[in-house]
Amino acid sequence: MKRILREPLLHFLLPGTAIFATCSLVSKRSSGQPAKVDIAAGQVAAMAEGFARYKALDLGPIVAGSGDGQTRQPKIRQPISR
């Protein structure tokens, strides 16, 4: 019995089961419909702009241990015109 109580798996499963049971009891919904997430048009535009900026970065050889040990600022590539 002492060996079972010392098992790390048991220490992981017991709190996990308790958290899962608590969440399922607390989050019971009266309606059977799933939760709805609303995202404003401005938020979508901001995410799209951030993604476009990220894709425009030239990350080239900025890899740990890949060069002379100096860091450099990434260059911005010209965006593709559509």
MIKOLBA-599071 format. One record per atom (N, C-alpha, C): atom name; x, z, y; residue number from 1; residue in three letters. Coordinates in nm, 2 decimals. Each point is the difference from the previous one (the first is absolute). Layout:
N
 sero   east     up  north rose doro
   CA      X      Z      Y  NUM  ALA
...
This chain:
82
 sero   east     up  north rose doro
    N   0.08   0.00  -0.12    1  MET
   CA  -0.08   0.00   0.12    1  MET
    C   0.09   0.00   0.13    1  MET
    N   0.11   0.08   0.00    2  LYS
   CA   0.09   0.00   0.11    2  LYS
    C   0.06  -0.13   0.03    2  LYS
    N   0.03  -0.07  -0.11    3  ARG
   CA   0.06  -0.14   0.01    3  ARG
    C  -0.10  -0.09   0.07    3  ARG
    N  -0.12   0.00  -0.03    4  ILE
   CA  -0.10  -0.08   0.06    4  ILE
    C  -0.02   0.03   0.15    4  ILE
    N   0.00   0.13   0.03    5  LEU
   CA  -0.01   0.04   0.14    5  LEU
    C   0.12  -0.04   0.09    5  LEU
    N   0.11  -0.03  -0.06    6  ARG
   CA   0.12  -0.04   0.07    6  ARG
    C   0.01  -0.15   0.02    6  ARG
    N  -0.09  -0.08  -0.06    7  GLU
   CA   0.00  -0.14   0.01    7  GLU
    C  -0.02  -0.05   0.14    7  GLU
    N   0.08  -0.08   0.05    8  PRO
   CA  -0.02  -0.06   0.14    8  PRO
    C  -0.13  -0.09   0.00    8  PRO
    N  -0.03  -0.06  -0.11    9  LEU
   CA  -0.12  -0.09   0.00    9  LEU
    C  -0.12   0.09   0.02    9  LEU
    N  -0.01   0.12  -0.05   10  LEU
   CA  -0.11   0.09   0.02   10  LEU
    C   0.00   0.04   0.15   10  LEU
    N   0.11   0.03   0.06   11  HIS
   CA   0.01   0.03   0.14   11  HIS
    C  -0.05  -0.11   0.09   11  HIS
    N   0.01  -0.12  -0.05   12  PHE
   CA  -0.05  -0.12   0.07   12  PHE
    C  -0.15  -0.02  -0.02   12  PHE
    N  -0.04   0.01  -0.12   13  LEU
   CA  -0.14  -0.03  -0.04   13  LEU
    C  -0.10   0.10   0.05   13  LEU
    N   0.03   0.13   0.00   14  LEU
   CA  -0.09   0.10   0.04   14  LEU
    C  -0.04  -0.01   0.15   14  LEU
    N   0.10  -0.01   0.09   15  PRO
   CA  -0.04  -0.01   0.14   15  PRO
    C  -0.06  -0.14   0.03   15  PRO
    N   0.04  -0.10  -0.07   16  GLY
   CA  -0.06  -0.14   0.02   16  GLY
    C  -0.14   0.00  -0.04   16  GLY
    N  -0.03   0.07  -0.11   17  THR
   CA  -0.14   0.01  -0.05   17  THR
    C  -0.09   0.08   0.10   17  THR
    N   0.06   0.11   0.05   18  ALA
   CA  -0.07   0.08   0.09   18  ALA
    C  -0.03  -0.08   0.13   18  ALA
    N   0.10  -0.07   0.05   19  ILE
   CA  -0.02  -0.08   0.12   19  ILE
    C  -0.11  -0.11  -0.02   19  ILE
    N   0.01  -0.07  -0.11   20  PHE
   CA  -0.10  -0.10  -0.03   20  PHE
    C  -0.14   0.05  -0.02   20  PHE
    N  -0.01   0.12  -0.06   21  ALA
   CA  -0.14   0.06  -0.02   21  ALA
    C  -0.05   0.04   0.13   21  ALA
    N   0.08   0.06   0.09   22  THR
   CA  -0.04   0.05   0.13   22  THR
    C  -0.05  -0.12   0.08   22  THR
    N   0.08  -0.10   0.01   23  CYS
   CA  -0.03  -0.12   0.08   23  CYS
    C  -0.13  -0.07  -0.05   23  CYS
    N  -0.02   0.00  -0.13   24  SER
   CA  -0.12  -0.07  -0.06   24  SER
    C  -0.13   0.09   0.03   24  SER
    N   0.02   0.13   0.00   25  LEU
   CA  -0.11   0.09   0.04   25  LEU
    C  -0.04  -0.01   0.15   25  LEU
    N   0.11   0.00   0.08   26  VAL
   CA  -0.02   0.00   0.14   26  VAL
    C  -0.06  -0.13   0.06   26  VAL
    N   0.04  -0.11  -0.06   27  SER
   CA  -0.03  -0.13   0.05   27  SER
    C  -0.12  -0.07  -0.07   27  SER
    N  -0.09   0.08  -0.06   28  LYS
   CA  -0.12  -0.05  -0.06   28  LYS
    C  -0.09  -0.06   0.12   28  LYS
    N  -0.04  -0.12  -0.02   29  ARG
   CA  -0.08  -0.06   0.10   29  ARG
    C  -0.15  -0.01  -0.04   29  ARG
    N  -0.09   0.01   0.10   30  SER
   CA  -0.14   0.00  -0.04   30  SER
    C  -0.04  -0.15  -0.02   30  SER
    N   0.06  -0.10   0.07   31  SER
   CA  -0.03  -0.14  -0.03   31  SER
    C   0.11  -0.05  -0.09   31  SER
    N  -0.04  -0.10  -0.07   32  GLY
   CA   0.10  -0.07  -0.10   32  GLY
    C   0.08  -0.10   0.07   32  GLY
    N  -0.01  -0.02   0.13   33  GLN
   CA   0.08  -0.11   0.06   33  GLN
    C   0.14   0.05   0.03   33  GLN
    N   0.10  -0.09  -0.01   34  PRO
   CA   0.13   0.03   0.03   34  PRO
    C   0.02   0.02   0.15   34  PRO
    N   0.11   0.07   0.04   35  ALA
   CA   0.03   0.03   0.14   35  ALA
    C   0.03  -0.13   0.07   35  ALA
    N  -0.03  -0.01   0.13   36  LYS
   CA   0.03  -0.12   0.07   36  LYS
    C   0.11   0.02   0.10   36  LYS
    N   0.09  -0.09   0.01   37  VAL
   CA   0.11   0.01   0.09   37  VAL
    C  -0.02  -0.10   0.11   37  VAL
    N   0.00   0.04   0.13   38  ASP
   CA  -0.02  -0.09   0.11   38  ASP
    C   0.13  -0.02   0.07   38  ASP
    N   0.04  -0.12   0.02   39  ILE
   CA   0.13  -0.04   0.07   39  ILE
    C  -0.04  -0.08   0.12   39  ILE
    N   0.03   0.04   0.12   40  ALA
   CA  -0.03  -0.07   0.12   40  ALA
    C   0.08  -0.13   0.01   40  ALA
    N  -0.05  -0.10   0.07   41  ALA
   CA   0.07  -0.13   0.02   41  ALA
    C   0.14   0.03   0.07   41  ALA
    N   0.01   0.09   0.09   42  GLY
   CA   0.13   0.03   0.06   42  GLY
    C   0.10   0.05  -0.09   42  GLY
    N  -0.04   0.08  -0.10   43  GLN
   CA   0.09   0.06  -0.10   43  GLN
    C   0.05  -0.12  -0.09   43  GLN
    N  -0.09  -0.09  -0.04   44  VAL
   CA   0.04  -0.11  -0.08   44  VAL
    C   0.10  -0.09   0.08   44  VAL
    N  -0.02  -0.02   0.13   45  ALA
   CA   0.09  -0.08   0.08   45  ALA
    C   0.14   0.07   0.01   45  ALA
    N   0.00   0.13   0.02   46  ALA
   CA   0.12   0.07   0.01   46  ALA
    C   0.08   0.00  -0.13   46  ALA
    N  -0.07   0.01  -0.11   47  MET
   CA   0.07  -0.01  -0.13   47  MET
    C   0.06  -0.14  -0.02   47  MET
    N  -0.08  -0.11   0.03   48  ALA
   CA   0.05  -0.13  -0.01   48  ALA
    C   0.12  -0.03   0.09   48  ALA
    N   0.00   0.05   0.12   49  GLU
   CA   0.11  -0.01   0.09   49  GLU
    C   0.13   0.07  -0.05   49  GLU
    N  -0.02   0.12  -0.06   50  GLY
   CA   0.11   0.07  -0.06   50  GLY
    C   0.06  -0.07  -0.12   50  GLY
    N  -0.09  -0.06  -0.08   51  PHE
   CA   0.05  -0.08  -0.11   51  PHE
    C   0.07  -0.12   0.04   51  PHE
    N  -0.05  -0.07   0.10   52  ALA
   CA   0.07  -0.12   0.05   52  ALA
    C   0.14   0.04   0.06   52  ALA
    N   0.01   0.11   0.07   53  ARG
   CA   0.13   0.04   0.05   53  ARG
    C   0.09   0.03  -0.11   53  ARG
    N  -0.05   0.07  -0.11   54  TYR
   CA   0.09   0.03  -0.11   54  TYR
    C   0.05  -0.12  -0.07   54  TYR
    N  -0.09  -0.10  -0.02   55  LYS
   CA   0.04  -0.12  -0.07   55  LYS
    C   0.10  -0.09   0.09   55  LYS
    N   0.00   0.03   0.13   56  ALA
   CA   0.09  -0.08   0.09   56  ALA
    C   0.14   0.06   0.00   56  ALA
    N   0.02   0.12  -0.05   57  LEU
   CA   0.13   0.06   0.00   57  LEU
    C   0.10  -0.08  -0.10   57  LEU
    N   0.12  -0.01   0.04   58  ASP
   CA   0.10  -0.06  -0.08   58  ASP
    C   0.08   0.12  -0.06   58  ASP
    N  -0.03   0.05  -0.12   59  LEU
   CA   0.06   0.12  -0.05   59  LEU
    C   0.13  -0.03  -0.07   59  LEU
    N   0.03  -0.13  -0.03   60  GLY
   CA   0.13  -0.05  -0.05   60  GLY
    C   0.08   0.10  -0.08   60  GLY
    N   0.13   0.02   0.03   61  PRO
   CA   0.08   0.09  -0.08   61  PRO
    C   0.00   0.14   0.04   61  PRO
    N  -0.11   0.05   0.04   62  ILE
   CA  -0.01   0.15   0.03   62  ILE
    C  -0.03   0.07  -0.12   62  ILE
    N   0.10   0.02  -0.08   63  VAL
   CA  -0.02   0.07  -0.13   63  VAL
    C   0.11   0.11  -0.01   63  VAL
    N  -0.04   0.12  -0.05   64  ALA
   CA   0.10   0.11   0.00   64  ALA
    C   0.12  -0.05  -0.08   64  ALA
    N   0.12   0.02   0.05   65  GLY
   CA   0.12  -0.03  -0.07   65  GLY
    C   0.03  -0.15  -0.01   65  GLY
    N  -0.06  -0.08   0.08   66  SER
   CA   0.02  -0.14  -0.02   66  SER
    C   0.09  -0.07   0.10   66  SER
    N   0.07   0.08   0.09   67  GLY
   CA   0.08  -0.07   0.10   67  GLY
    C   0.11   0.09   0.05   67  GLY
    N   0.02  -0.01   0.13   68  ASP
   CA   0.11   0.07   0.06   68  ASP
    C  -0.03   0.14   0.04   68  ASP
    N  -0.12   0.05  -0.03   69  GLY
   CA  -0.03   0.13   0.03   69  GLY
    C  -0.07   0.02   0.14   69  GLY
    N  -0.01  -0.11   0.07   70  GLN
   CA  -0.06   0.00   0.13   70  GLN
    C  -0.15  -0.04  -0.01   70  GLN
    N  -0.08   0.07   0.07   71  THR
   CA  -0.14  -0.04   0.00   71  THR
    C  -0.02  -0.10   0.12   71  THR
    N  -0.10  -0.08  -0.02   72  ARG
   CA  -0.03  -0.10   0.11   72  ARG
    C  -0.15   0.00   0.02   72  ARG
    N  -0.04  -0.04   0.11   73  GLN
   CA  -0.15  -0.02   0.02   73  GLN
    C  -0.04  -0.13  -0.06   73  GLN
    N  -0.12   0.01  -0.07   74  PRO
   CA  -0.05  -0.13  -0.06   74  PRO
    C  -0.04  -0.10   0.11   74  PRO
    N   0.02  -0.12  -0.03   75  LYS
   CA  -0.03  -0.11   0.09   75  LYS
    C  -0.15  -0.04  -0.02   75  LYS
    N  -0.06  -0.04   0.11   76  ILE
   CA  -0.14  -0.05  -0.01   76  ILE
    C   0.00  -0.15  -0.01   76  ILE
    N  -0.06  -0.05  -0.11   77  ARG
   CA  -0.01  -0.14  -0.02   77  ARG
    C  -0.12  -0.05   0.09   77  ARG
    N   0.01  -0.13   0.03   78  GLN
   CA  -0.11  -0.06   0.07   78  GLN
    C  -0.12  -0.01  -0.09   78  GLN
    N  -0.12   0.04   0.05   79  PRO
   CA  -0.12  -0.01  -0.08   79  PRO
    C  -0.03  -0.15  -0.02   79  PRO
    N  -0.06  -0.02  -0.11   80  ILE
   CA  -0.05  -0.14  -0.04   80  ILE
    C  -0.12  -0.03   0.09   80  ILE
    N   0.00  -0.11   0.07   81  SER
   CA  -0.11  -0.04   0.08   81  SER
    C  -0.10  -0.07  -0.09   81  SER
    N  -0.13   0.03   0.03   82  ARG
   CA  -0.11  -0.06  -0.08   82  ARG
    C  -0.08  -0.08   0.08   82  ARG
